[in-house]
Structure formats: C-alpha cells, structure tokens
Amino acid sequence: MNGLFEFFEQNSIYIVLAITLIIWTGIFLFLLSTDKRLKEIEKEIKEMEQ
C-alpha cells in the first residue's frame, strides 16, 4: 500500500491530467449526443411543416 501512495505523490500531475482528460471526454460525448438529438428534432419539425 505504501508503494501506491508513493506513486501518487511522485506522479500527481499525471493523475490530474488523466482525470481532466476523462472529464473532457465525457463533456465531448455529451455534446455529441445532444447535437444528434437536436438534429433529429429539427428534422421532425421540418417534416411537420411540409
């Protein structure tokens, strides 16, 4: 267990970078899915207007 704590103390910047990358990936995927749903809704609205 001591080895694990030493690893985190010596490589804390990499831990922070990994967490940040995971968060940004989640945001990106959320925005992609939201964009896809909005395009589908826009398509349905255009079909209803015709």
C-alpha positions, 0 to 999 in steps of 0.5 A, a space after each residue: 500500500 505504501 508503494 501506491 501512495 508513493 506513486 501518487 505523490 511522485 506522479 500527481 500531475 499525471 493523475 490530474 491530467 488523466 482525470 481532466 482528460 476523462 472529464 473532457 471526454 465525457 463533456 465531448 460525448 455529451 455534446 455529441 449526443 445532444 447535437 444528434 438529438 437536436 438534429 433529429 428534432 429539427 428534422 421532425 419539425 421540418 417534416 411537420 411543416 411540409 
